Amino acid sequence: MPRYKHAMKEAVMDPQDQMRAGDALRRELARGDVALSGVAPVLSHLLASPGQALVSEDVLARMRGMLGDISRQVIAAHAEFGDKGSQPGQGMQVDLAARLAASGIVVSHCYAIAMESLLGERLEQDGSIDQVLTPLLQELIASPDESTAELAMAAMSAQARFVQAQRRMDMPLGELPSELLLEVLALGRKVCAASEPGPYDRAEQALRAGYDESVSRLGLLTRLVGGLSGGIRAALDLEHAGLALFATALARTSRQARELAILSCHERQLVRLALSLRSGGLKPAAIARQFVVIHRDLAVPQGIEDIAPEQAVAMLKGAAAGRSS
């Protein structure tokens, strides 16, 4: 009977209680979004100011490494089509890296990637959650559907390359989302094509021709999760799916950018994480299990049990509209 009464309580929820819970969670979500809105400008400042320690030095080091690697690749591509007797100066690479560090969308992406890498390492060390081959991925690789198995194998290989690249603090141009590649190429043009645009035109054309977002790590993960259909709930179990698939599924079910799904795992984004999980249809007990895996000692925000999945989606959508206005 107690279980039946609890079920009835959930089914016949007091509208006033639901409204109060929603208002409290909206306030906390808004506070979290204020913090998120200041991330990119602060990081741009810190990246340009050596010695600052307001953000983890490990995060900043990884971001500087990624920005430097992106700059190096663009300058190297330009050099291939330039005067064979001359080499681009180090100043061009430094200049482009500085411009990249001042770009909000580039910095935000590199920050999310650095956070994903660090969280993945922590989960592997503390929770024995493999960063590459997880139980769900093994199941998908063993799928009788040949296309699913091939896609899962490709995603596993891409994830393995990602882990290795992050250890070197690299960021291959082919792994950037398309809108970021366009931003990088536009900034590269300002540095490389000021005096003689011809070589850079050819370099940009070559980089565009060799780019295919669908075979990037994020593209493969998105396609793999999209093919799960009704089985996507399995990807919202972090221990079973691993962080890469978990974040991709969380973004899909909560209708957020994947970067936000990653950042929702930060300890200052507890409400966003809870709402994201709830929007995927997880019950309060399942949400609590994910919190134990990610945050260990931090509790699920009060009131999440009073929020329906569709209401959680609407709250996250409303927060996104507030950030863009």
N, C-alpha and C positions, 0 to 999 in steps of 0.2 A: 503493500500500500504506500509506503513513503515514496518509492520510486514513481508510482502512479501520480501521487500528489505533486511531486516535483515536475513531472511532465505536464500536468494540467496547469501548473503555475506558469511554465514557459509558454504554453499554448494560449492561455488567457492572461496576457500581460496587461497590467494597468497602463493605459495610455499616458497618464501623468508621470508614472515612474519611468516609462520609456523616454518621454520628453526630457525629464530631468537628467537621466543618464546620458542622453544624446547631447544636451547642452554642455554638460561637464566635460565630455570627451572632445567636443568641438573646441572648447577653450584650450584644452591641453594640446590638441592637434595644431591649433593656431600658434601656440607658444613654440612648438617644435618647428613649425614652418618659418617663423621669424628667424630661428637659429639657422635653418637651411638656407634662407635667402641671403644670409651674410657670408656663407661659406666661400663662394667664388671670389668676391673682392678681397676677403681677408687672406685667402690662399695666394692670390696674385701678389699681394703685398709681401707676404712672408717669403715667397719664392724669389722675390727681388731683393730680399734683405737677409743675407746670411747671418746666422747666429741667433735668429729668433727661435723661441721654444714654446710658443703658445699652442702649436700643434705638434703631435708626435714627430720627432726627428726622423723616425723610420718612414712615416708617410711622406714627409717632405723630400727625403732622399729618393724614394721611389718615384715621386712625381718629377723631380728634377731629372732623374735618369730617363724616364719616359719622354719628357719634352726634349731632352737633348738627343735621344735616339730618333725621334720623329724629325727633328731639324737635320740631323746628320743624313738621313735617308733622302730628304728633299734636296739638300745641297749636293749630295753625291749623284743623284739623278740629273741634276742640272749640269754638273761637271761632265757627265758622259756625252752631252750634246754641245758642249762649249769648245773653246779653243784647246786642242790637244796639247799645246805647248804650255798651257797655264793651268794652275790648280786654284780652286776657290780658297780664299783666305779663311782662317779660323774665325775672323770677325763676322763673316756672313752667317756661319752656323750659330754663333753667339747671339747675333742680332735676331735671327729667326726664332731661336729658343726664347728670347725675351718677349717677342711679339706673341708667341704661343702662350706664354705664361700670363699675358695680359688679356687673353681671350677667355671670356666666361664659360663658353660651352666646352672648350678644350680642357680647361682647368677642372671643370666639374666632372667631366668624363674620367680624366686621369685620377682624380680624387676617388671616385667610385671604384675604379679598377684597383687602386692601391688598397682601399678598404676591403674589397672583396678578397684580395690576395692575403692580406693580414688576417682577416677573419677565417679564411680557409686554412691557413697555417695553424691558427689557434685551435680550431675545431679538430684538426688532425692530431695535434699534440695532446689536447685535453680530452677529446671525445672519441679518438680513433676513427674519425670520419675521413675516409680517403678522399683526397682532392680530385682524383681522376676516375678510378674504377669503383663505383658504388653498387650496392645491391640492385637498385632500380636499373642502372645502366647495364648491368650484367643480364638482367631479365630481358631488356630491350635488344641487346646483342644476340640473345638466344631466341628471339622472336621467330616464329615460322614464316612471318611476312618478310620477304627478302629485302624490300625497300626500307622497312623499319630497321632491320638488322644492319644494313649498310649505313644508314643514317646514324645509328647509334655508334657504330664503329668509327665513323668519321668524326662525330662529336667527341668521343673519347680521345682520339688522336689530337684533335684541336685543343682539348682541355689539357692534355699532357704538354703540348707546346706552350700553352699559356703559363703553366706553372713554371716551366723552365725559363721562359722569357721574363717572368716577374722576378725570378732569382737573379737574373742579369740586369733587371730594371730596364728592360727593352719594351718597345711598343711598335710592332710591325705596322706599316701603313695599311696593309691589307686587312688588319683586324679592327680598323676604325669604322664606326658607323658612317654611312655615306655622307650625311650632312657635316660630319666632322672632317672627313677627307676634303670636302669642298672648301671648308674654312681653312684648313692647313694649306691647300694649294693656293688659295687667294692670298694668304699671308706670305707664302713663299714667293709669289709673284712680286710683291712689294719689295722684297729683299734682292731677288735675283734678276728681275727683268727691268730694273730702273733705267739702265743704259742701253742694253741690247736684249730685246724680248725674244728674239728668234730661238736661241738655245733653250730657254725656259718653256717656250710654246711646245717644242718637241718633247721636252722632258715631261711636261704635264700631260701631253697626249699619250705618252708611253705609260705613265702611271695610271691614268684613267683606263687605258685599254687592258691593263693587267689586273684590274680590280673587279672582284665579284663578291658582293656582300653576302650572298647566299651561302658561300662556302667558308665564310669567316666563323670564328668560334661562336659569336653571338647569333649569327645567322643560322648556324647548324642547331644550336640549342633551341632557338625559337621555333624552327621547323619541327624538331623532335617533340617538344612540348605540345605544339599545335596538333600533332598527330595522335596525342593521347586521348583526345576527346573526353569521354566520360571517365577515363582513368586518370585524369589530371590530379585528382585528390592524392594519389600515391606520391606525386612529386612535391606535395606540400608537407611531407614527412621528411624533415631535414636529415635524420639519421639514415633513412632508407634511400633518399634521392641524392644526397650530397648538396653542397652549397650552390654549385653552378646551375643544376636543374631546379633546385628549390627557388632560387631567386628569379629564374625565368618564369616558372609557374606562378610565383607570387605576383609578378608583374602582370601576367596575363589575366589571372582571376580578379585582381583588384583594379585592373585597367589603368595601371600606372606605368611610367617609364621604368625600365629595369634598373637604372641608376638609383631611382627612389626606393625601389624594392631592396636594393643592397643597403642604402643608407638607413632604411627603416630598422635595420638590425643594430644600429648604434644605440647605446644605452640611454641617450637623450631623446630617442624617437620611439618610446615604448607604445604610445597610443597609436602611432602610425602602423607599427608592426601588428598590434592586436587587431586593428581595424582591417588591415590587409589580409590577415589570416581569416578573420570573420567573413570578409567579403568572398573568400573562397569556399564558404560553407562549413568551416570547421566549427565544431562544438566547443564550448568553454574548456572542457577537459583536454581536448586535443590541442587547443591554443596554449594551455598551461604546459603541456608536454614540450611544445616547441620553445617556449620561454625557458624551460629548464635547460634545454640543449644550448640555447644561444646565450642566455644571461645568468644561468645558474641561480644566483641569489636574489634576482629581481622579480617582483610579483607582477602578474597581469593587472593592468589598470582596472580599477573597480568600474562596474557598469557595463562592461563589454558583453556580459551575458544577456543584457536587456536590449541589445542591438541586433536587429535582423540583418542577414547578409546583404540584402538590397539597400538597406539603410546605410550600412558600412560603405558600400560602393558610392552612394550619393554623398556621404560626408567627405570621402577622399576626393571625389570629383569637385565638390564645392571648395575644398582647400586648394586644389589645383587652379580653379578659376580665380581664387583670391590672389594667388601668387602671380598670375599672368596679368592681372589688372593693374 
